[in-house]
Amino acid sequence: MNDRTQPTTTKAPQPTDVVMQMVMGAWVSQSISTLTRLDVPDRLKDHGPQSVEELTQTLSVDAKPEFLERLLRACSSIGLFNEGADGRFGITPLSEVLTSDSPVSLKKLTEVFGASWWQLWGGLEDALRTGQSQPIALFGMNYWEYCLSNPKEMADFAAAMKANSLNSMRGVLEHCDFSQIKKVVDVGGGAGHLAIALVKQYPHLQAVVLDLPELMPIAQQQIQGEDENITQRLKLVGGDMFQAVPEADVYILKHIMHDWDDAQCLQILKNCRQSMTGDGRLLCVDAVLPPMGNTQGTPAKFLDVDMIVFGGGKERTEEQWRELYATAGFELIAITPLQDNFGTSIVEGKKPEHQA
Ligand SMILES: C[S@@+](CC[C@H](N)C(=O)[O-])C[C@H]1O[C@@H](n2cnc3c(N)ncnc32)[C@H](O)[C@@H]1O
């Protein structure tokens, strides 16, 4: 009997299939990042399905048509584009999130994943062996210094953080009540996206964005064009969170603590503790890793590996957060998980009762 007449049964994926798919994730990641840097998803969204000749000749995508077609076919095979028999490629719900004006845009984050961060991840083995920060190994300086000496990296990084922040920012707006708060400082607040959203939501609230002085022109650009009622209540402060933070009743540190080791985190938290007025609150927004033996939390666990590559920082378990807060003079009072790209939570602290 001819086996081909038998109904086909779907074979369960073998370990080799699964591991090959995981390992090829590196090629997939770079392919997506490259097409996004070339603005291909934006062009297809704005102009509808296009051939590679139309993309390169009419819409100025900087690539050789033959190679672009091969890359687009590979990405269509994983659902990123529609591939037509007429040779035209169109956008899908997956590539829609890679466009500039998507409400949940991952464009800028995807771009940096495949650029400087891709180079740095090439040094993971070195970092594991030596503990050396890969920006120092590769660029001769830590990542913040690299951003300072390279305005394009600084602008790209700020835009990537803004894109990455969309969901965690919504989480803060949804879960934290600032109606009784007079003044909030967003420590390491980047381009000011969260502070702008907060003063828009709370008409009485004063907000300060503290970040490196070199980031201030980018933050200034963000607030340009905002209503005077918004800009009047927003202050941009170029400074160093390791030296001092402005006075406030609430401090937000979103995606800050994970960049630093415990001693550095303590210094930042002690500065907040010292400048905090009244019965204030501390809101760190970062991952809370599950305890050993719990294999959940994949994005945060890979972000933790990213911190090995960048050097110095780490993600923390609840126990580690409690210890850090207690040493800095705060009591951890709540952990609120958010639905964001890396599975982060709001880790809320306050001064212990007897010290408030
Ligand atoms: C991972 S980003 C987070 C940005 C923003 N909070 C967000 O969630 O999108 C870290 C921020 O810390 C800032 N930063 C680094 N060193 C700093 C320092 N010594 N003082 C103040 N801000 C600093 C960086 O410029 C950057 O904007």
The ligand as a Tripos MOL2 file, in Angstrom:
@<TRIPOS>MOLECULE
LIG
   27    29     1     0     0
SMALL
NO_CHARGES

@<TRIPOS>ATOM
      1 C1         16.2470   52.7150   31.1970 C.3       1 LIG1
      2 S1         16.0860   54.4490   31.0230 S.3       1 LIG1
      3 C2         14.4680   54.7100   31.6810 C.3       1 LIG1
      4 C3         13.8310   55.9860   31.2090 C.3       1 LIG1
      5 C4         12.3980   56.2400   31.7150 C.3       1 LIG1
      6 N1         12.3130   56.2480   33.1590 N.3       1 LIG1
      7 C5         11.4330   55.2270   31.1330 C.2       1 LIG1
      8 O1         10.9080   54.3940   31.8690 O.co2     1 LIG1
      9 O2         11.2090   55.2690   29.9140 O.co2     1 LIG1
     10 C6         17.1760   55.0440   32.2690 C.3       1 LIG1
     11 C7         17.2530   56.5530   32.3650 C.3       1 LIG1
     12 O3         18.1680   56.8910   33.4380 O.3       1 LIG1
     13 C8         18.8800   58.0500   33.0520 C.3       1 LIG1
     14 N2         20.1040   58.2050   33.8640 N.ar      1 LIG1
     15 C9         21.2440   57.4760   33.8000 C.ar      1 LIG1
     16 N3         22.1320   57.9130   34.7100 N.ar      1 LIG1
     17 C10        21.5380   58.9360   35.3740 C.ar      1 LIG1
     18 C11        21.9540   59.8070   36.4480 C.ar      1 LIG1
     19 N4         23.1620   59.6700   37.0000 N.pl3     1 LIG1
     20 N5         21.0850   60.7390   36.8900 N.ar      1 LIG1
     21 C12        19.8570   60.8730   36.3320 C.ar      1 LIG1
     22 N6         19.3950   60.0740   35.3120 N.ar      1 LIG1
     23 C13        20.2370   59.1150   34.8350 C.ar      1 LIG1
     24 C14        19.1440   57.8010   31.5720 C.3       1 LIG1
     25 O4         19.5070   58.9810   30.8890 O.3       1 LIG1
     26 C15        17.8040   57.2160   31.1240 C.3       1 LIG1
     27 O5         16.9180   58.2190   30.6890 O.3       1 LIG1
@<TRIPOS>BOND
     1     1     2 1
     2     2     3 1
     3     2    10 1
     4     3     4 1
     5     4     5 1
     6     5     6 1
     7     5     7 1
     8     7     8 2
     9     7     9 1
    10    10    11 1
    11    11    12 1
    12    11    26 1
    13    12    13 1
    14    13    14 1
    15    13    24 1
    16    14    15 ar
    17    14    23 ar
    18    15    16 ar
    19    16    17 ar
    20    17    18 ar
    21    17    23 ar
    22    18    19 1
    23    18    20 ar
    24    20    21 ar
    25    21    22 ar
    26    22    23 ar
    27    24    25 1
    28    24    26 1
    29    26    27 1
@<TRIPOS>SUBSTRUCTURE
     1 LIG1         1 GROUP 0 **** ****
